[in-house]
């Protein structure tokens, strides 16, 4: 376990949020008036689950294991990518049941992150 550089991680997640927000805005600008809430609000996932959470962790000065942190970053990226993919298909006007895999995998990754937090704290 080690102390995180939470300011750096928060800044990286903030930049990812801005990139995701701009990507969604530009993609929907060229989508001929078709919008998707999944695409418009995909930036909130890295912002809330990344930027805000790691600022709180920094204030509390928590220690987190490296493995747990890697699973958590994978959780946030998988959930964000799943929302963007759902937005693509909404704008295109179709559905696909395979998009549920993003949700299931992200829940699994979050669970693994929580498990390894508990194992590392004992």
Residue pairs with C-beta under 8 A, 6 or more apart in sequence:
1 63
1 64
1 65
1 120
1 121
2 63
2 64
2 66
3 61
3 63
4 54
4 57
4 58
4 62
4 63
4 64
4 69
6 54
6 55
6 57
6 58
7 58
9 50
9 54
10 50
10 51
10 54
10 55
10 58
12 50
13 46
13 47
13 50
13 51
13 54
13 76
14 47
14 50
14 51
16 46
16 50
16 80
17 43
17 44
17 46
17 47
17 50
17 51
18 43
20 42
20 43
20 45
20 46
20 80
20 84
21 43
23 84
24 39
24 40
24 42
24 43
24 84
24 87
27 39
27 87
27 91
28 34
28 35
28 36
28 39
28 40
28 91
31 91
34 90
34 91
34 93
35 91
36 86
36 87
36 88
36 90
36 91
37 87
37 90
38 83
38 84
38 86
38 87
38 90
39 83
39 84
39 86
39 87
39 88
39 90
39 91
40 87
41 83
42 80
42 83
42 84
42 87
45 76
45 79
45 80
45 83
46 76
46 80
49 75
49 76
49 79
50 76
57 64
64 117
64 120
65 116
65 117
65 119
65 120
67 116
67 120
68 112
68 113
68 114
68 116
68 117
68 120
69 113
71 109
71 110
71 112
71 113
71 116
72 109
72 110
72 113
74 109
75 106
75 109
75 110
75 113
78 102
78 105
78 106
78 109
79 102
79 103
79 106
81 102
82 99
82 102
82 103
82 106
85 99
85 102
86 99
86 102
89 95
89 96
89 99
